[in-house]
Amino acid sequence: MTVLILTSEEDVTADMVVVHLHAAGVPLLRLDPADLTGQVALSGEYVHGTFRGHLWSAGRLVGIEGLRSVWVRRPGVPAARVAEPSPWLTEESSQALYGMLRGSGARWMNHPDAARRARHKPWQLRLAQLSGLPVPATLITTFPQAARQFAERFPDLVVKPVSGAHPQEPPRAVPTSRVAPGTDFSAVAYGPTLLQRRVAKRADIRLTAVGERLLAARKATADDADPDDVDVRFAESAAPWLPVEVPPRVAECVLTYLREAELAYGAFDFAEDADGTWWFLECNQSGQFGFIEVETGQPVARTIAEWLAVAPPSLPRQRGRGGTNAAVP
């Protein structure tokens, strides 16, 4: 059975996993949906209660019903590289590719439906609360007065985007920033704004979850760090990422989160305060892990490869027309 990896050609993080799959002798097909319908082709036949589907890329033809797992890593927009791209062709290609794959019976990391839902930060925050994870006081609003009242209750705030990266080409990360004292908040009326109580952190935590395997890394905050440098991605720090044990209570809550979110992979960000509490900030369902593995030596790529290599459970069977037993797509 074959592992299917959906990602861009330049994804060096995916390369780390591919090395382990090759070493284990696991067949794989890597393709970018953006290459439909040029360098990637597909076909699916539904006849007499049976389904037969195929994907072709890089000279290889693979049966969809023979997939053991699908890793939706960083795929491009379907059919984006054709000579004359169009929203219509993108939708047609997306429906065809992901519609067929949904009927494959393969294991997903992560299923497109679960991944789409998991991207919504407001949903993340509520699920984290329900899973038992500490969440800093947060407000998402377009009411300036609500923002002012929230700032009165929690004077030390940060502001961050609701959705993540700014949709430009290429996407630009929007940093989390500290809210200046006396901010007017009138601009809140022009777009949803996420305000959150700043955690006076002594460390940043990145917890990478692969199935039920939890690998956490910790980056200490310097004693003389500027309190305005709240975003670890942009703060200047010589401190390395180091492996750290996951507290049992946090592990239990994270596994609950993953189960309820129906995710096989998640990159969790926490802020650790002076009392050692890990405050949930967000969970990126396709977050990077390469930098963590390089700095800590934690076997994230190997763990992902091992998860992808596991065969899916047998598909349920039904009797098709003509007396044949066919897998339910």
Buried (B, 14 or more C-beta within 10 A) or exposed (E): BBBBBBBBEEBEBBEBBBEBBEEEEBBBBBBBBBBBBEBBBBEBEEEEBBBEBBBBBEEEEBEBBBBBBBBBBBBBBBBBBBEEBEEEBBEBBBEBBBEBBBBBBBBBBBBBEBBEBBBEBEEBBEBBEEBBBBBBEBBBBEBBEBBBBBBEEBEEBBBBBEEBEEEEEEEEEBBBBBBEEEBEBEEBEEEEBBBBBBBEBBBBBBBBBBBEEBBBBBBBBEEEBEEEBBBBEEBEEEBEBBEBEBEEEBBBBBBBBBEEBBBBBBBBBBBBBEEEBBBBBBBBBBBBBBEBBEBBEBBBBBBBBBBBBBEBEEBEEEEBEEEEEBBEB
